[in-house]
């Protein structure tokens, strides 16, 4: 249960950083998608199912936030 809460807080934090701060930086950094980068990293390095849950959570959060 605590692992789910920690992942949820991490998704929200990354989404807020991406939407709030990275869009104001110069061009190469402003196009960076943190959640997508982390999902790809998790799928390649860690478990595939955890990466899919991160993709679902991040996609829902960014869709609601934007």
Secondary structure, DSSP 8 states (H G I E B T S, - for coil): -HHHHHHHHHHHHHHHHHHHTGGGS-HHHHT--HHHHHHHHHHHHS-HHHHHHHHHHHHHHHHHH-
